[in-house]
């Protein structure tokens, strides 16, 4: 995807557990114009990754289907 300017008026949504406290770090997601999806980490908000809505939706469906579970195999639940 070609580089472009990140809109200043994005509405960032924090992806944190419901009862999470503290600054994180957490992932934040914003949906922008032209089907762009922006992702950043709260500890480094100037480092923004951009993808498309179609790719984001495919990723979310993959997570829901368990396609990425092997990446967290053996990780203890800290909740």
CNS distance restraints for C-alpha pairs under 8 A (distance, minus, plus):
assign (resid   1 and name CA) (resid  51 and name CA) 7.52 0.50 0.50
assign (resid   7 and name CA) (resid  32 and name CA) 7.43 0.50 0.50
assign (resid  10 and name CA) (resid  30 and name CA) 6.03 0.50 0.50
assign (resid  10 and name CA) (resid  31 and name CA) 7.17 0.50 0.50
assign (resid  10 and name CA) (resid  32 and name CA) 6.54 0.50 0.50
assign (resid  11 and name CA) (resid  30 and name CA) 5.67 0.50 0.50
assign (resid  11 and name CA) (resid  31 and name CA) 7.41 0.50 0.50
assign (resid  12 and name CA) (resid  28 and name CA) 5.85 0.50 0.50
assign (resid  12 and name CA) (resid  29 and name CA) 5.43 0.50 0.50
assign (resid  12 and name CA) (resid  30 and name CA) 4.65 0.50 0.50
assign (resid  12 and name CA) (resid  31 and name CA) 7.97 0.50 0.50
assign (resid  13 and name CA) (resid  28 and name CA) 5.26 0.50 0.50
assign (resid  13 and name CA) (resid  29 and name CA) 5.13 0.50 0.50
assign (resid  13 and name CA) (resid  30 and name CA) 6.12 0.50 0.50
assign (resid  14 and name CA) (resid  26 and name CA) 6.65 0.50 0.50
assign (resid  14 and name CA) (resid  27 and name CA) 6.04 0.50 0.50
assign (resid  14 and name CA) (resid  28 and name CA) 4.32 0.50 0.50
assign (resid  14 and name CA) (resid  29 and name CA) 6.51 0.50 0.50
assign (resid  15 and name CA) (resid  26 and name CA) 6.31 0.50 0.50
assign (resid  15 and name CA) (resid  27 and name CA) 5.46 0.50 0.50
assign (resid  15 and name CA) (resid  28 and name CA) 5.75 0.50 0.50
assign (resid  15 and name CA) (resid  29 and name CA) 7.36 0.50 0.50
assign (resid  16 and name CA) (resid  20 and name CA) 6.34 0.50 0.50
assign (resid  16 and name CA) (resid  26 and name CA) 6.01 0.50 0.50
assign (resid  16 and name CA) (resid  27 and name CA) 7.34 0.50 0.50
assign (resid  23 and name CA) (resid  42 and name CA) 7.41 0.50 0.50
assign (resid  24 and name CA) (resid  42 and name CA) 6.88 0.50 0.50
assign (resid  24 and name CA) (resid  43 and name CA) 7.51 0.50 0.50
assign (resid  25 and name CA) (resid  41 and name CA) 6.36 0.50 0.50
assign (resid  25 and name CA) (resid  42 and name CA) 5.27 0.50 0.50
assign (resid  25 and name CA) (resid  43 and name CA) 5.42 0.50 0.50
assign (resid  26 and name CA) (resid  41 and name CA) 5.65 0.50 0.50
assign (resid  26 and name CA) (resid  42 and name CA) 5.45 0.50 0.50
assign (resid  26 and name CA) (resid  43 and name CA) 7.64 0.50 0.50
assign (resid  27 and name CA) (resid  39 and name CA) 6.89 0.50 0.50
assign (resid  27 and name CA) (resid  40 and name CA) 5.76 0.50 0.50
assign (resid  27 and name CA) (resid  41 and name CA) 4.56 0.50 0.50
assign (resid  27 and name CA) (resid  42 and name CA) 6.30 0.50 0.50
assign (resid  28 and name CA) (resid  39 and name CA) 5.68 0.50 0.50
assign (resid  28 and name CA) (resid  40 and name CA) 5.35 0.50 0.50
assign (resid  28 and name CA) (resid  41 and name CA) 6.02 0.50 0.50
assign (resid  28 and name CA) (resid  42 and name CA) 6.86 0.50 0.50
assign (resid  29 and name CA) (resid  37 and name CA) 7.04 0.50 0.50
assign (resid  29 and name CA) (resid  38 and name CA) 5.62 0.50 0.50
assign (resid  29 and name CA) (resid  39 and name CA) 4.68 0.50 0.50
assign (resid  29 and name CA) (resid  40 and name CA) 6.74 0.50 0.50
assign (resid  30 and name CA) (resid  37 and name CA) 5.82 0.50 0.50
assign (resid  30 and name CA) (resid  38 and name CA) 5.07 0.50 0.50
assign (resid  30 and name CA) (resid  39 and name CA) 6.60 0.50 0.50
assign (resid  31 and name CA) (resid  35 and name CA) 7.25 0.50 0.50
assign (resid  31 and name CA) (resid  36 and name CA) 6.12 0.50 0.50
assign (resid  31 and name CA) (resid  37 and name CA) 4.67 0.50 0.50
assign (resid  31 and name CA) (resid  38 and name CA) 6.33 0.50 0.50
assign (resid  31 and name CA) (resid  53 and name CA) 7.95 0.50 0.50
assign (resid  32 and name CA) (resid  36 and name CA) 5.11 0.50 0.50
assign (resid  32 and name CA) (resid  37 and name CA) 5.94 0.50 0.50
assign (resid  32 and name CA) (resid  38 and name CA) 7.28 0.50 0.50
assign (resid  35 and name CA) (resid  52 and name CA) 5.67 0.50 0.50
assign (resid  35 and name CA) (resid  53 and name CA) 5.16 0.50 0.50
assign (resid  35 and name CA) (resid  54 and name CA) 7.90 0.50 0.50
assign (resid  36 and name CA) (resid  50 and name CA) 6.67 0.50 0.50
assign (resid  36 and name CA) (resid  51 and name CA) 5.88 0.50 0.50
assign (resid  36 and name CA) (resid  52 and name CA) 4.71 0.50 0.50
assign (resid  36 and name CA) (resid  53 and name CA) 5.87 0.50 0.50
assign (resid  37 and name CA) (resid  50 and name CA) 5.65 0.50 0.50
assign (resid  37 and name CA) (resid  51 and name CA) 5.22 0.50 0.50
assign (resid  37 and name CA) (resid  52 and name CA) 5.50 0.50 0.50
assign (resid  37 and name CA) (resid  53 and name CA) 5.81 0.50 0.50
assign (resid  37 and name CA) (resid  56 and name CA) 7.17 0.50 0.50
assign (resid  38 and name CA) (resid  48 and name CA) 6.43 0.50 0.50
assign (resid  38 and name CA) (resid  49 and name CA) 5.71 0.50 0.50
assign (resid  38 and name CA) (resid  50 and name CA) 4.61 0.50 0.50
assign (resid  38 and name CA) (resid  51 and name CA) 6.55 0.50 0.50
assign (resid  39 and name CA) (resid  48 and name CA) 5.60 0.50 0.50
assign (resid  39 and name CA) (resid  49 and name CA) 5.12 0.50 0.50
assign (resid  39 and name CA) (resid  50 and name CA) 6.35 0.50 0.50
assign (resid  40 and name CA) (resid  44 and name CA) 7.06 0.50 0.50
assign (resid  40 and name CA) (resid  45 and name CA) 5.64 0.50 0.50
assign (resid  40 and name CA) (resid  46 and name CA) 7.54 0.50 0.50
assign (resid  40 and name CA) (resid  47 and name CA) 6.14 0.50 0.50
assign (resid  40 and name CA) (resid  48 and name CA) 4.83 0.50 0.50
assign (resid  40 and name CA) (resid  49 and name CA) 6.36 0.50 0.50
assign (resid  41 and name CA) (resid  45 and name CA) 5.67 0.50 0.50
assign (resid  41 and name CA) (resid  47 and name CA) 7.55 0.50 0.50
assign (resid  41 and name CA) (resid  48 and name CA) 7.94 0.50 0.50
assign (resid  51 and name CA) (resid  55 and name CA) 6.64 0.50 0.50
assign (resid  51 and name CA) (resid  56 and name CA) 6.79 0.50 0.50
assign (resid  52 and name CA) (resid  56 and name CA) 6.14 0.50 0.50
assign (resid  53 and name CA) (resid  57 and name CA) 6.00 0.50 0.50
assign (resid  54 and name CA) (resid  58 and name CA) 6.27 0.50 0.50
assign (resid  55 and name CA) (resid  59 and name CA) 6.18 0.50 0.50
assign (resid  56 and name CA) (resid  60 and name CA) 6.23 0.50 0.50
assign (resid  57 and name CA) (resid  61 and name CA) 6.16 0.50 0.50
assign (resid  58 and name CA) (resid  62 and name CA) 6.14 0.50 0.50
assign (resid  59 and name CA) (resid  63 and name CA) 6.25 0.50 0.50
assign (resid  60 and name CA) (resid  64 and name CA) 6.21 0.50 0.50
assign (resid  61 and name CA) (resid  65 and name CA) 6.11 0.50 0.50
assign (resid  62 and name CA) (resid  66 and name CA) 6.29 0.50 0.50
assign (resid  62 and name CA) (resid  67 and name CA) 5.22 0.50 0.50
assign (resid  62 and name CA) (resid  68 and name CA) 7.03 0.50 0.50
assign (resid  63 and name CA) (resid  67 and name CA) 5.79 0.50 0.50
assign (resid  63 and name CA) (resid  68 and name CA) 5.88 0.50 0.50
assign (resid  63 and name CA) (resid  69 and name CA) 7.68 0.50 0.50
assign (resid  68 and name CA) (resid  72 and name CA) 7.72 0.50 0.50
assign (resid  69 and name CA) (resid  73 and name CA) 6.45 0.50 0.50
